[in-house]
Amino acid sequence: MAVEVEQSQPTVQVTNLKFTYPGIDGHPPPGAKPLIDGLNLSLFAGNRCLLVGSNGAGKTTILKIIGGKHMVDQETVRVLGRSAFHDTALTASGDLSYLGGEWRREVAFAGYEIPIQMDVSADKMIFGVAGIDPKRRDELIKVLAIDLSWRMHKVSDGQRRRVQICMGLLKTFKVLLLDEITVDLDVLARADLLKFLKKECEERGATIIYATHIFDGLEDWPSHIVYVSQGKLQLASPMNEIKELSNLSMMRTVERWLRKERDEERLRRKERKAKGLPEHEKQVEGSRVINNGWAAGRLNSTVAGEDNFLLSSNRVLR
């Protein structure tokens, strides 16, 4: 049963967001182009927002900023009327929740993005979280079809992802940020999860922002759609307005946007080439400071001297 939710104040408010990843000194390299530029967004209780864009458009960065993982001005990003980065109680309480990526770790001399595969059961992980509503926990286990006897070092990527999602949703949230979390799920698990999330918005007035490239089964899921390109907001509209403007499916509509974006980018590169300019804007000279200063597994600094830098396998090409 749907509930009446207060719509006077936005649950997520982004105002003229401009963001550039800092270098090792904590400041953006001089002359660096902003990754996110002039983004404005307002979402209210009950909204289900689909965040779309091509690879590298800035979707993950936007979600992380809203999730309080990058520092910006206190008034630039407000969640539930509070600063997403500065008010740590937002995430500590579970009111603001972020789910993205996989359980991964870095292993020295072995590599990065190694799946966490400890020998522990799904039962121990899920029931080990304190202060959880048992009914909500049981519902999530059923929705995600989790076998509590699963051992994390023996399951597939999809099964491990189900446990991760379950643990991320055990606590009730007011704002939920999802970054490609269904990529490993099968059709049934994905459909049941989306149904559960829609119910969370309709019955509890939660706000969800979901970034994905998979549009199957999403025709009637979002209430709003936001399209970003090269860090800039191109479109932010209620889903019913998008449907009125286009009789295509959601996937075909987004495909049309991305193809137009790609064609325009190709035209810009062609024009720059005709003028004798490089295809892409020249990287700023200060780009080297983005490097963390050390090559993995070595004692040679990559920035202490030119000789060390040129010999390092971790150097940034100029």
Buried (B, 14 or more C-beta within 10 A) or exposed (E): EEEEBEEEEBBBBBBEBBBBEBBEEEEBBEEBEBBBBEBEBBBBBBBBBBBBBBEEBBBBBBBBBBBBBBBBEEEBBBBBEBBBBEBEEBBEBBBBBBBBEBBEEEEEEEEEEEEEBEEBBBBEBBBEEEEBEEEEBEBBBEBBEBEEEBBBEEBEEBBBBBBBBBBBBBBBBBBBBBBBBBBBBEEEBBBBBBEBBBBBBBEBBBBBBBBBBEBEBBEEBBBBBBBBBBBBBBEBBEBEEBBEEEEEBBBEBBEEBBEEBEEEBEEEBEEBEEEEEEEEEEBBEBBBBBBEEBBEEEEBBBBEEEEBBEEBEBBBEE
